[in-house]
Amino acid sequence: MSRTIASWVCAAALLLAGSAWSEEQAKPLHTLRGHRDLVYSVAFSPDGKRLASASKDHTVRVWDPAAGREVAVLRGHTNQVLRVAFSPDGREIASGGADKSVRIWDAATGRERLVLKGHTNWVAGVAFSPDGKRLASASADRTVKLWDLETGSEVFTFRGHTAAAYSVAFHPDGRTLASAGQDRTIRLWDVAGEKEIRTLKGHGNEVFTVAFSPDGKLLASASKDHTARLWDPATGQEVRTLQGHRGDVYTVAFGPEGAFLASAGGDQTVRLWALPGGHAEGVLHGHRGVVYAVACSAGSAQPLLASAGQDRSILIWAAPQPNITPAAARAEAAGTRR
């Protein structure tokens, strides 16, 4: 049964599928201000104690999300910074920008360790491999590059996108890479074999972001066609289309243990979807402008959600904690289908 906008926004904006949020939980814990222009990307450290952000103001900033304070400003990019990511051990931060470079920073000191050059247009996506030894980058030059982080050398260039590549993500096993872009496709790549595995088609417009679930069984995507979608990466089949946003969907992020998916976009909202069913769980209001970025922490005692965008602010929220585990939810969904 479809849900109306009114039912999503009811009360404090959050309920459903085994979890309920109070009005207080539906309000931001902190508002982080410091960027002088819109914020394109946010990423939590693996332990959830730090948050990195990338902005049109040419900087990467590091924050203490629990305390709501800025820790460091990383300067080096000479143009807009479009994407940021933490390494799996939390010791490094990667950023990609409109200056066509990928930069690797020491997360503790803020020192720039590497500048990776090779793309011929802006870099919109960066992702560390699960072992932290390699980095993938996606660019408007239509390529996805793989880099060796010990030497700073380019390992391989994946070609196949027919327009700008916006996003890249590693499967948790490190053997598969997903990318998405302006050509409306999602492409899966064999990292070791250095070849394309398959192309996922279904979105009716540009695909801005892709993300794997923590267990690797789902791939989520966000698109200009106003939808987020869930895919089975093993088969390439679309699992669900998540409809509700009233504008472009710019980003998606899985919650801890894959219990929910967060999406955000041009309608100035963050929307939450219960998994595995993909039911609308709630709507977060607070931004005054397009929301370009969302991220969820997994390592902290209190899971957090961060969102950011056109209004230059980063909002920190308490992440939903379902009353049933993802495994139980899957079993329940399976029983319902039977």
Secondary structure, DSSP 4 states (H G I P E B T S, - for coil): ----HHHHHSTTSBEETTEE--TTTTS-SEEE---SS-EEEEEE-TTSS-EEEEETTSEEEEEETTTTEEEEEEE--SS-EEEEEE-TTSSEEEEEETTSEEEEEETTT--EEEEEE--SS-EEEEEE-TTSSEEEEEETTSEEEEEETTT--EEEEEE--SS-EEEEEE-TTSSEEEEEETTS-EEEEETTTTEEEEEE---SS-EEEEEE-TTSS-EEEEETTSEEEEEETTTTEEEEEEE--SS-EEEEEE-GGGSEEEEEETTSEEEEEETTTTEEEEEEE--SS-EEEEEE--SSSS-EEEEEETTS-EEEEEPP--SS-HHHHHHHHHHHH-
